[in-house]
Amino acid sequence: MFAKMNSKELYRNFLVELQSVYDLSEATVITDWVFENIANIKKADLIKNPLQKVPDPILKKLALKQEELLQHKPVQYVMGNTTFYNMQFQVNDKVLIPRPETEELTNMVINNYRFEQKQISILDIGTGSGCIAVAIKKNLPSSKVIALDISEDALEVARTNAITNKTNIQCTLFDFLDESRWPELMLFDIIISNPPYIPDREKTLLDKNVVNYEPHTALFVPDNNPLLFYEKIAKFGRSHLNYNGKIFVETHEDYTQQVAQLFSASYHQVIVKKDMFGKERMVIASF
C-alpha cells in the first residue's frame, strides 16, 4: 500500500494509523520523529515537495516501524534512542526509558555541585541506560561516578551510552539489595537513585507500552513493601555517605511523604521536592 503513495500521502496515512493508539498531538510528534530519522523527511519537505516518491527500502522500514508502534511498543524502543539532558541515549527493552522527572533529579545534583572545587564521588543505584550517571559525569567532569545495576544487559547499554557521550563512568554488576556486598563499595559524597517503586498491584493501571515492554525488575516492587529500596538506600547511606554528603532519590508520588519520614529517622535534613507538574516526586536527605 505504501508503495503507491507520495510523501505527503505516506505521512498522512502513518499519522492516521497511529491515532488508533495515541492521541493526535502524540501521534504527530512520533510521526515527525520517525519520518525525519528514517526517511529524512521533515515537515518543511512535505510542504515544498509533497509529491516526492520514497525509495522502496525506506518504505519497508517505515512499514516495520508503524507495525511496532501499532503494537504499543514505545517509540523510543522502536527508534532505539531517546534524548536526556540534551544528549542522545541508546535504549532498548532491557532498560527504562528516561523520564522528565529523572532529568529534574539529575539537574538538582548538577546545579548543586557545578562549582565544587574538589573531586566528588557519586553512586548511581540502578543505573539502567546510564542516563543519570552519564549526564552527571558529562556536566561534572572531575567527579568519580560509579553506576550499579543488577542487569548485565542494562550495563551494556550504559557502557555504550558512556562511550557515545564521551564520558568515563564505572559500570558494576551489583545486587544492591544484597547487604553482604556493601563493604565492596567506598564512601560517597552523593548517592542518587531512581529505584523500582511501583507496587505490583498497579500494573493494571499502567499503559500497555509500559507494562508490555519496559523491564519489570526496574519498575515494580512487592505490594507489601513498596519502600523496599528506600529502606536499603537509607541504611546504606548511614555507613557509606561522607560528611556533608547527600542522597537524592526519585519517588512514587503516593509514597513521597513516607519516604521522607523514613529518611528523617536517620538523617538530619530531609527535603521534599516537587516536579514540573507540581507533584511531590523527589527526596533529598543529608546528615
N, C-alpha and C positions, 0 to 999 in steps of 0.2 A: 504493500500500500504506500509506504514512504517513497518508493522509487518514482512515483508519478507526480510527486509534489515539488513545487518550488520552495525556496527557503521560508517564505512568509507562510505558506500553507502548512509546511512542516512544523514551524514554530507554533502556529495556532492549534494544530492537532495535538502536539505534545502537551501544550498548556491545558487544553480542554480535558484530555485524558487524566491528567494529574489532579484535576479538580474533583475526581471521584475519591481521592484520598486526602487532599489538602484544600484549605480554603484558597480563594483567588490570590490573595497577596502572597501567601507562602508558595503556592504553585508557580507564581510569576517569578519569584526570587530563584526558585530551584531551576525552572526552565531557562532563565537567563544564565545561571551558573553553568548548566550542562552545555548549552549552545556555545557559550564563549570558550569553554575549555575543551570540548570535544570537536565542535565544528568550526571553531574560530569565527563565529558569527555573533556580532554584538547587535544591540537594539538599533544603533545607527545604521548598521549594514542592512537591516531589514527594511528600513525606510529608503535608503539610497538605491538598493538593488533587490527588491522583493521577489523578482523572478529568477534569482540566482539558483542554479542547479547544484545539488550537493553530491559529491562523489559517492559511489556505492559503498566503499569501506567505511566511510563516515556514517552513512545511513544505517549500516549494520550495527555500528557502535551505539548510535542514538537509540535504535530499537531495543538493544540489550539494556541500556540504562533505563529506558522507560519501563521495561518489563520488571526490572528490580525495584524501581520506585513504586510501581503499582502493587507490589507485594509488601509495601510498608517498610522496605529497607531504608534506613536513614540516608539522606543524600550524601552525608559526609563519608559513609562507608562505600556508597556507590562510586563516589569520585575518588575515594582513597585519601582524602586530606581535608583539613579544616584550618581556619585561622584562629590563633590565640595570641593575645598580646602583640598584635601586628606582625606575627611570624607564622610561617607555614608549618603545619604539623601533619605527619602521616598518621592516619588512624585506620584501624580495621576492627573486626568484631572481637578481638582479644583485649581491647581497651575501651574505656568510656570515651564518649565524645565530650570534649571540654565544654563547660557551660559558662555563661557570663558571670555567674556568682563566683565561680572558681577564679576567674580573671580578676574580680574585685578583691578576693582574698590575697591573691598573688601581688596585686598592686599595693596592698597595705604593707607588705614586707618590703617591697622595693622602695616605696616612698619613705618608710621609716628608717631605712638603712642606706639610702643613696649616698649620704655624705660621711658614712662611717670610715674612719681612718684605718683601723686595724682589720686584719682578716677575720671574717666571721664564719663560723661553722654552722651549716644548715642541714637538717634532716627532713626529707620529704617521705612520709609514710604512706605507702600505697600509691606509687608514682604513676602507674598506668602508662599513658602515652609519654610521660615525662614533661608534660606541659608546664607544670609548676616549677619543677627543678630547672628546666632549660631556660624558662623566661627569667627566673631569678638570677641564674648564672650569667645570662646574657647582659642583664642590666646591672648586676653587681659582680663584675668580672673578677674581682680579687677574692670573692668568697669561695669557701670549700663546700661543695654540695654533694651530699650522699642521698641517693634515691633508692628506696626499698620497694620491692613488690614480691608477692607470693607466686606470681606467674612469670615463668621464663619467657613465654610468648610476649607478654606485655613489656618485659625488659628489652627484648629485641627491638620493639617499636621505639622505646625510649632511647635506646642507644643510637638508632638510626636518626631520630629527631635531634639528638645532641650533635651528631656529626653534620647533619644538614644545616643546622643553625650555628655551626662553628663554635660550639661550647664543649667544655670538658667537665662532665659530671661522672660520679662513681655510681654505677648501677649494680645493685646487690640483690641476689635472690634471698629472700628472708621472710619467714613467717613471723610477723610482729606479735601475734597472739601467744607465741611460744616464749615465755619469760626466761626460759633457760638459756636462750641465745642473747639476751640483752647485754650480758657482760662483754660481748664481742664489739659492742658499739662504744664510741667515745662520748665525751660530753659535748653539748651543742649550745650555741647561742640562740638558735631558732629551731623550733620543731613545728613543722607545718603539715597539715593533712586534710584531705577531702576523703574521709573514710566511708566505707559502706554504712548507710544509716536508715535505709528504708525497710520498715518491718515487712516480713513475708506476706502478711495479710493484705498489703496494699498493692500487690501485683495486679489484682483485678482492676485497680483504678488507673493504672498507667496505660499510656498509648501502646499500640502494638509495635510501633517502631522501636520502643524501648525494651519491652518485655521479650520480644521475639529475637532481638539482635544483640543488645548490649550485654556484656558479661555479668551474670548474676552474682558471682563472688565479689564483684566490685560495687554492687548495688544494695544487696539485701542482707539483713541481719535477722536473727530469730525474734519472733513476736514477744517472747518472754524476756528478752534482753536487748532492747533497741539501743542502749547506751554502751554496748559491749566495747567498742573500740575507744570511746572516750574515757571509759574507766581505765583501760590499759594505757592510753596515752598519758592520762593524769598520773598514774602510778609510775610510768617510765620517766616522766619528766622530773619527778622528785629525786631521782638518782642520776639523771643524765642531762639536766639543764644547768648551764653555767649561771653564775651570779649575774643578775640583771638580764638573764635570758627571757625569751617569751615563747609561748605556744600559740599558734594560730590554727583554728580548725573551722571548717565549714560544717553546718548542721542542718538537720531537718527542721523546717520552720515550726513544727509542732512540739519539738523537743529542745529548742534552744535554751529556754529558761532552766530546764532540768540539767542540761549540760553545764550551764553557768553555775548552778548550785553545786554540781558535782566537783567542779574545779575550785569553787570557793572553799571547800573543806580543806584544801591543801595549799592554795595559792592566795597571796596577799591581795593582789589586784586582779579582778576579772571584769572584762568589758564585753558587752553585747553590742554587735554592730548590725545595722540593717542593710539590706541590699538595695539596688537601684529601684526596686519595686516597693520599698518600704517594709519588707518582711524581715524579721529577725532571723539572720542566716549565718552569722559568724560569731565566734567567741575568741577573745584574746585573753590569755592568762599569764601572770608573772608573779614571782615571789615578792 
